[in-house]
Amino acid sequence: MKFTLYLNDYQTEKLFSMLRWLFVVISVLLFYIPPFSDEVITNKEVFPILLVLGVTYMLVTQIALIRARDDKKSLQKILQAGIVFDFLALVWLMYLSEGIHSPLYPISILFVMHATIYWRTKGAFLSLVVFSVGYLLMGIVTVDLSEFQHYYTFSFNLFFLWIIGLFGALIMLRERAHYAQKEAYHNLAHKDYLSGLYNHRSFQEKFRQKLGENESILLLLGDIDDFKKVNDEYGHLMGDDVIRKVGEVFRSSAEDNGGQAFRYGGEEFVILLPGVKIHEIHHFLSELYDKLRNLDPLPVSMSFGQSQSSETTEPEKLIALADQRLYAAKRAGKKRTCLVHHEYFLPGDTACGNRKKLSS
């Protein structure tokens, strides 16, 4: 896998989630493990409460983060809650470990970076102001700020936080803008705007990559039956909506089974799945046909042709085999799949559908 520092929101939050666990370990060392605990005055009576609350929060967040991977609204709520948690936990940790003199102070820079990622410029300034106020209150409560050693630490810590925080925020904002442009260009080149699936070009690249890596794959080439009638009877806007809804079904079905779906062109689609057993193919097709039959706004009938890498590792031949079987399914009456072993899969009442031997 190619290493890159360009991370999307989900990947970035995973990184911050791992960093929280690292800081939990550092905090335990600081509070309980010599010689670290010998050098810092800490409140060991209250720290366990913060530790339990923090670990509980991080476990819940970790589970929620996994479940919210494709749910942008839920992901945004988790991200914002994470920033608030980071601020409260940091201030509490510093308060329990020498206040404004706490060795955990440098973590404040990460807090500013975290807020900048999701709230951009206002996040940078808001996080700096909020932390400065919290830091000031911490100083007032724990020490006499009129004394030079405390005043000096307080002033210089905040001065360098603002300098480094603003400079880091500038770099962070440029990086995020660059990432957004990169994603936009990638989507224009590789995604089909109507179906939301990756396009023919992406299919060819991914298909050849998997074959080149000797992966066992199954290919399903599908075509919407009588799609011209949809456009003629209901109009092209309805036709576009059907393409869009079919794309959503294909994407979710493929991803649920460890595969990927593409729009091959027009009303043709293709699904790449990892090599599976025959009963698993039947189960996948049965569920797929059920979803298509219950599609809103119109039920959809489709024909498919199957090929797999055990037949040949030449991309053109595999596509040609799937294409031949697709048209065999069309000639045999549509709404069926022509499988590798000269059989038809017909969606029926049973979980596996019905199988019919191809005539020679």
N, C-alpha and C positions, 0 to 999 in steps of 0.2 A: 504494500500500500504506500502510495506517495505521501511523503511528509510535507505538511503545509501548516503555516501559522494563520491562514485565513480560515476562521471558524464561524459557523452560523450561530444563531442564538442558542439553539439546543446544545451544540457542542461546547460553546462557551460556558453555559450554565453547568454542564457536566464537569468542566475544568474547575470552576469555582466550588462545586460540590466536593470534589476531591481535595481541594486546598483546605476546605473547612475541616476535614478529617485530619489533615496534616497539622493544622493549628490546635486541634484537640490534643494531639500527641505532645506538641510543644508545650502547651499549657500544663498538662499533667507533669511533664518533666520539671517545669518551672516551679510548680507548687509542691511536688512531693519527692522528687528524685535528686539526691545530692550528686555532685556539688552544685547543681543548678539552683536547687531550693535554698541552699545556704547563702547565696549571694543576693537574694531578693526577699524583701519583707512581704509576705502574702497573708491573706485572710483564708486560712484553710477550713474554717468552720462554714463559711457561706459558699465557697467554691463548689462543693459537691452538688448543691442545688442547681447552680448554673450548668454544671457538667451534665447532670441528668436531663435538664430541660433542653440543652443544646443537642445532645445525642438523640433524644426523642424527636426533636424537630428535624434533624438531618435525616433520620431514618424515614420519617413520613415524607419528607421532600424527595428523597431518593426514589421512593415508590411512585409518588405522584409524577415525578419527572419522566419516568419510564412510560407511564400510562398516557402522559400528555404530549408525547413526541409529535404526533400529527394534529394535535388540537391547539391551534395558535392562541385562542383566547385563554385556555387553561394554562398554557405555557407562560403567557404574559403575566398572569396572576402569580404564578410560582416565582418568576423572575423578580417581580416587584416585592413580594414577601421576603425573598432572599436578601434583598438589599436592606430592608428594614431590620431583618434579623441580624445581619452582619453588623449594623450600626449599634444595636442594643447590646449584642454579645461583646463587641469590642470595648465599648464604654464600660460595661460591667467588669470585664476582665481587667482592664487597666485600673479601674477603681480598686479592685481587690489585690493589685500588685504594684503598689507604690504610686498610684495615681498618675500625675503628669510626668513622673520620672519612670514610668513603667517601660521595661524593655520590649513590651509588645506594641509600643507606639507606631513603629514602621508599618504595621498592618493597615493603618489608616489610609495609606496610599492605595492599597488594593480596594478599600471601600470606595474611594473616589473613582477609581478606574471602573469598578463594577457599576456604579451609578451612571457614569458617563456612557457606557455601552448601550444602556437601554433608554436613558432619558437625554442623551446627546448633551448639548451645551448647557441647558438648564440643569441637567443632572450633575454636571461638574460643579457649577456654582452652588447649587442647592446642597450637595453633599459637603462641600468645603465650609459653607456657612453653618450648616447643622452640626458638623463635627467641631468646628471652632467654638460654637456656643456650648456644646457639651463638654469640651475640653476646659473652657473657661470656668464653667460651673464646678467641674471636678477639682480645678485648682483652688477655687474659693472654699470648697468644702474640706479639702484635705490638707492644705498648706497655707502659709501666710505669703501671699504673692508680693508683698512689699519687700520681702527679703530677696537679695540679689540672686542667690543661687536658684531660687524658685522662679523669680521673674525672668532670669536669663534663659532657663530651660523652656519655660512657657513661650516666651517671645520667639526664640530661635526655632523651636519645633514647629510652631504655626507658620513662621515665615517660610521655612523650607518646604513645608507641606503645600502651601499655596503655590510656590514657585514650581515644585516638582509636579504637583497635582494639575496645574493648568497646562504645563508643558506636556505632561503625559496625556492629558485629555485631548490636546491638540493633535498629537500623534494618533491617539485612539480614534478620534473622529475622522481623520484622514484615512485610516485603515478601514473603518467601517464603510466609508463612502466608496473606497476602492473595491471592497468586497461586494457592495450592492451593485456597482457597475459590472463587475465580473459576473455576478449571478444573472444580471439582466442580459448581457451579451451571450452567456451560455444558454439561457432559455430561448433566446431568439434563434440561436443556431441549432439547438437540439430538441426543443419542445414544440409540439403541435398546439397552437393557440386555442383551437376549438375543443378538442377532446381532453386537453390537459395532460396527455400522455407524451412520452418521448417519441420523436418522429422516426421516419424511415432511416435517415442517416445514423441516428443513435442506435437503432436496432442493428444495422450492419456492423457498426463498431463493436458493440457489446457481444454480438453473436460470434464474430470472428475472434474476439478476445477470449471468450469462453472455450471455443474449439481449440484455439492455440494453446490454452493451458490444460488441455485434455480433460476438461470437465464433462461429466455425463449430463447431457441436457435433452430436454424434450421440447419440440417446437409445435405450436398449434397455430395454423394460419386460418383465420376466420373471415367470413363475408356475411354482411346483413342480407338476408333473403328479400328480394323484391323491394329494395330500397327506393328505386325510382318511383314506385307506386306511392310511397310515403310523401315524396316531394310533389308528385302530381296531384294527390288527393288532399293533402293537408298544407302544402306550401313549403318553401325552403326553410323558413324559420323553424317550423316543426321538425324538419329534417335535421337542421343544426342541433336542435334540442335533443333529438334522439342520439345523434353522434356524441354529444356531450355526456348524456346519461350512460350510454354504453361504455364510454371511456372510464367513467367513475366505477362502474361494475368491474371492468377488466382490471383496473388498477388495484382495487381492494382485494379482488379474488386472487390475483397473481401474488401480491405482497403477502397475503395470509398463508400462501403455500411456498414462500421463499423464492418467488419468481419475479418477473417484470413484464409489463405489458407495453405495447407500442402501437401507434397508428401507422399502418403500413402504407396507406394511401386511400383516398376516397372513403368507401364504406368497408374497407378491409383493415383488419387488426391482426396482430400477432402476439402470442404469449410465449415467453421462454420460462420453462420450469426446470428445476433439477431433476435428474433421472429418477423416476418413480416406478413402482410396480403397477401391473395392469389394473388391479382393483382400486388403487389410489387414483389412477387416471379416470376410471368410471365415476368415482366419488366426486372428484373435482368437476367433471363435466356435468354431473347430475345437479350439483349446487349451482353451477354457472347457468345452466338452462333454466333452473327455477328462478333465479334472479332476473334473467332476461324476460321470462314469461310474465313476471309481475312488475315489469318496469313501468314507471310513470314518466311521460304521459301516454305512451303507447307500448303494448307488449311487443317484444322483438323476437323474430325467428332468425337463427343463424346457422350456417353450415361451416364445418371445420375440416381441415386436413391435418393429419399428424405425421410427423417424422421424428427421428431421434438419432443421437450421435452414435449409437451402436450400429447403425446402418452404414454410415460413412462420416468422415470428418471433413469432407469438402463442403464449404458453405453453400456454393451454388447448387450442388446436387441435393443437399438437404432441403433447401428452399423449393427446388423443383419437385421433389417427392411430395412435400406438403401441399404444393400447388396442385399437382396431379390428383391427389386424394381429395382436396377441397372440391375440385370440379367433378370428381366421381360422386361425392356426396350430393352435389347439386343435381346431377343427372338422376340420381337414385330417388329424388323426391324432396330434397332440401331438409332443413331442420334436423340435421344429423351430423355425425362426425365419422369420417373414414379413418380408421385406425391403422397402425402399422401392420398388424397381422391379418390383413385382408378381411377385416370385419367392420361393420357399422355399429356405432353407438347411437341408439335412439332414446331420447329422454322419455321415460315412462313413469309408472307408478312406483317401481321398486327403486331401492337405493342405488343400484348399479345400472339402472336403465335396461334396455334390451339390446342384445347383440344379434347380428345377422351376418352370415357368411357372404362375402362378395362372390358373385358368379364370375367364372373365368371367361 
